[in-house]
Amino acid sequence: MASRSERSQIGRLPKLVVVWSIKLALVIFLSGVAAVGYLVLRTKDPFYVFRELKNWSDYKRYDSLITQIANEHLLDPRLVKAVVWRESRFQADMIGKNSERGLMQVSEIAARDWAKASSVPNFEPNQLFNPEINLEIGCWYLGKALQRWNSQLEPVPFALAEYNAGKSRVDRWIRVALQRNKQPLSAEAFEDSIDFPSTAHYVRTILARYDFYKRRGPLTGTENNGSAAE
């Protein structure tokens, strides 16, 4: 038969288990908080990280598809993801103010140009809400723009400006930049010549987000991030 002291020790065991469980849970919680804090500080963009954590499925949902289609068009998936982020915040059903549709906010004109070039019959604008088709057309258009400006030291700003405002306006901004500066034309001088505030902001925010993704490393599922974009 157990003595009184032994019974007292046995009675304290459940309390000790509870205390240790609480301490363990607290350690795990604080470790998680520290990890999130480190991630926020490391990425230097706390607002984006908080939004990403809040909408994790949206921000990561298309990474594999973006990687696949971007690589097919010799584009850096991180650049494409930056465009998708800016255009639609990863909302495949997004409709723009000028009826652009989908993840990369593709216009009906650009979509029909793609359909003609790719020999796709009976294309319908509502197909742009399909993420795969939208990314295919958007990457095709962005890839063409990058190839067009590939002679520039940094073609990405020129391609992004074309994606947003069209080639004729990019040509005009280049002429303005060349009048102000001697050749070779720098990306910075070109960006300063963009007299559409919305396009200037568009280019700079995507470049900043692109740099942010590059600091993070390859997207999930990315096998090859090399591209003509870098």
N, C-alpha and C positions, 0 to 999 in steps of 0.2 A: 504494500500500500504506500502511495506517494506521500512524502512529508508535506507540511504546509508550505515550506519554501519552494519545494519542487512544483507544487500546484500553482504557486504564485508565478514562477518562471514560465510555466506552460501557458498560463492565462495571458502573459504579456506577449507571447509570440504573435498572435494575430495583429496586435497593435504595431509591433515592430515591422511586420510585413507591410502593413498599410503605410507606415512612415517611409520605409525604403522605396515603396512603389511611387509615392508622391515625389520623393527626391529624384528618382530615376526619370519620371515623366518631366519634371522641371528641367533636368539636365538636357533631355532630348529637345524640349521646347526651346531652351536658350541656345542650344547648338543650331537649331533650325533658324532662329532669329539672326544669329551671328552669320550663318551661311548666306541668308538673304541680304543682310547688310553688306557683306563682302562683295556679293554680286553687284549690288547697286553701286558701290564705290568703284569697283573695277570697271564697270561699263560707262561710268561718267554720265549716265542719263537716267536718273532715278525715276522720272515721270514715266518714261517708256517702260522701264522694268516693272513698275507697279501696275501699269495698264496690262502688260503682258501676263503678269501673274494673275490678275483679275480675269482676263479673257484668254487663258492659256490655250484652250482648244482652237479658238479663232486664229491666234497668232502663229500656231504651229501646224495647223491643219493641212496646209498646202505645201509644206516644205519639200516633201518627196516629189510631188508633181512638178513644182517649180524647178527642182534640181534636174529632173528627167528632161523636161522640155527645154530648159535653158541650155543644158549641155548639148542637146541636139542642134541648137542654133549657135553653138560656140560662144555662148554668153556666160558670164559669171552669175550663178544662181543668186548670189547675194545682191547683185545689182538689180536683178529682176524682182527679188523680194522687196527691195527698197522702193521700186516703182509701184508694186502692188500695194505696199503699205501706204504710200502717198496718195494713190489713186482711189483706193476703195476701203482701206483699213481691213482688208481680207474679207470683205462682204461680197459674195458672188452675185447677189441680186441687186447690187447698187446700180442706180440710174443717175447719170450726170445731168447738169442743167441744159446741155445740148444733146441729150439723148444718148450719150455714151453709155456703154453697158459693161457690167461685169467687173472682174478682178482688176483688169488693166485698163478699164474704161475705154474700150475700143469703140471707135465711131463706125457707123454703118458704111461710110465711104471706104474707110480703111479695110473693113471686113470684106467688102465686095471686091476690092483690089486683090486681097489675099485669095479669095475664092476663084477669081479669074486666073491669077498667076499659078494657083495650085490645081487648077482644073477640077474644082469642086462644084458640081451642079446643084441647082435648087437650094442655094444657101438662103436661110431665113435669119433676119436680125435677132430673133429670140434665141437662136442657138448661142449667142454671145453670153448667155447666162450659164452655159455649161462651162465649168472651170477649165477643163482640158482644152476645149476649143478656144476659149478666150485667151488662155496663156499661149496657145499655139500662134494665134494671130498677133497678139501683142509682142511676142518674142520675134516673130517674123519681121514685124514693122521696126522694132528697136534694133534688130540685127542689121537690117538694111541701112538704117541711119548710121550705125557705128561703122559699117563698111564705107559709107559715103565720106565720113570725116576721118577715116583711118590715117590720112596723111598728116593730121594734126598731132602734135606731141601728146596731147591729152584729148582724145576724141569723145569721151563720155559726156562732158558738159554740152558739146555741140549736138550730140545725138539726143540728149534729154530735151534740149530746147526745141529741136525739130519734132520730137514726139509730142510735145505740149503745144507748139505754136505753128508748126509747119516749116518746110524747107525754105520757102521764099522769104520768110521773116528772118531765118537764120542767115541767109545770104545778105540781107540788108544789114543785120547787126555786124556781120564780118566786115562789110565795107566801111561801116562807121568806125569799127575798132581799128582797121588798117589806116584810116585817115588820122586817127589820134596817136597811133603807135607805129614804130618801125617793125618790119618783119624780123624774125618769124613771129607770127601771132600767138600770144600766150592764151591759155584758157582763162586766166584772170582778167586779161584785157577784154576778151570776148564777153565774159559774164558782166563786166562793167558797162558794156555797150548795149545790153538788153534793156530797152526802154518800156517794156511791159512789166510792171511791178509783180504781177501774178506769175509770169514766167520766170522772172529772176528769182523769186522766192521758191518756186517749184524746183528749179535746178539746184539751188543751194540746199534746200531741205533734203532732197534725194541724195545728193553727194554726201551730206552729213550722215544720213541714215546708212548709206552704203559703207562709209568708213566705220560706222558703229558695228555693222554686221561683220566686216572684215576683221575687226579687233576680236570678235568672238570666235572666229575660225569658221571652218566649213559648216554648211547647214546639215542637219540630221539627214543621213542617207546619202550625202554627197561623196562621190568617189573621185571626182576630178573637178576642181574649182578653177583650173587654168582656163583662160579665155582671151579673146581679142579685146576684151574691155579693159584689161589692166595694162 
